[in-house]
């Protein structure tokens, strides 16, 4: 019987993204790669993100918008098996919680200005409808 690993939540956000061509990328805690690499963001430039997962003490829930403009259901747990997504390009992210800054990079474009939520029930909404290929999240 395999024992499920529990995510130990800290104030710093733990997150990871997946792409259709490369699968799950390096796990991140804040802007630091868990594997010790010099990455500061999750994702592969030029490869749209199809799944996303995030957890931290201050994050209550998160969801993503797919390329058809549909917001998918909220998730409250870190899930690197399925993540939040339906396998299509992610064009928006919403994180509900307090004290986090999020920025996304648009495929073929540039980084969006970071968005912060400081209210316990505040939501960080980011995404213009263009495919997102990288992102970073940090505690502020």
Secondary structure, 3 states (H helix, E strand, C coil): CCCCCCCCCCCCCEEEEEECCCEECCCEECCEECCCCCCCCEEECCECEEEEEEECCCEEEEEEEECCCCECCCECCCCCCCCECCCCCEEEEEEEECCEEEEEEECCCCECCCEEECCCCCEEEECCCCCEEEEEEEEC
